[in-house]
Amino acid sequence: MNINTCIIIDDEAYAIEGLKAYINSIPNLSVLKTYTDPLEALIDLVNSDMVDLILLDIDMPKITGIELSKEIRQKTRKLVFTTSYTQYGYLAFEAEADAYLLKPYTLTKFASTISKLFPPNEKPIVVEKVIDNYFFVKNKDEHLKIVKIKYDDVIAVESKQNYVMIHTVSKKVLTYMSLTEISKIFTRFNNFEQFQRSFIISKEHIDNIDGNTINMVNGIQITVGEYYRKDFTTFLSEKLIKARRKE
C-alpha cells in the first residue's frame, strides 16, 4: 500500500489533534509534521521536499492560509483548506486547492475527501525533487523579521557561535542556526562549498584566489582549512585553465 505523507497547519492545537485522530483511521495517510505557527511552517516548507498532502487552516494570525498557500503550493501534490468560514471558497479556488472542508466536519466527510484525492488503487507517483531558488529566515538584527533570500544572491554563510551570518550581494542577515544545520540546505546546490570550518561559500562569488586565500567579491577573505585542502585542490584543478607549456 502506498502511504501518503501529510502536513497539518492550524493555529488551534485541538483542531490538529482532531485531524490526527481522523488520519489515524485512514490506512494510506500518515502525518509527517504539524504546525500551529504558520510562519514557522513557511520557513520549514520552502526548504523541504514535496509532500503528498497539506491540510491548511485559513483564519490564522500573522499570515492567512490563503497567503501561505501561495508560497507552499508547489511543495504538495494536494492542498485542502480546513476552515470554519464559507466566504473563502473563491480564494481557495484561486489558490488551486483540491478540496475545501468546512468545520466541523465528520470523519465520514473527511475520509470521503481523502479517498477522492488518493484512490486506494492509485499507483505511487514518483515526484521529482523540487528546489526553490529562495528561502526565508528570521533576521535577528531586524527584530526577528522574516526575510526572503535568493540562493543566487548568497556570497557566503559565516558561523557566529549559535548564529550564522548570511552575506548576500545587498545585505547581511543574522539568524539563529548553526552552520551544520544550514549546510544541509546549501549542500543540495553544487554551487556552494565549504573550504573552511567557519564558512560556506558560493563559488560563483569568488573574486580571486591567492595561494590558500579565497577572496570573495564582497571583500571577505577565507583561508582554506587543512581538512579541506584536498577538496579545494580538486576544485581548483577542475576550474583552472592553463597552457600546457611552462611559463
Secondary structure, DSSP 8 states (H G I E B T S, - for coil): ---EEEEEE-S-HHHHHHHHHHHTT-TTEEEEEEES-HHHHHHHHTTS--EEEEEEESS-SSS-HHHHHHHHGGGEEEEEEEES-STTHHHHHHTT-SEEEESS--HHHHHHHHHHHS-TT-----------SEEEEEEGGGTTEEEEEEGGGEEEEEEETTEEEEEESS-EEEES--HHHHHHHHTTSTTEEEEETTEEEEGGGEEEEETTEEEETTS-EEE--GGGHHHHHHHHHHH----SS--
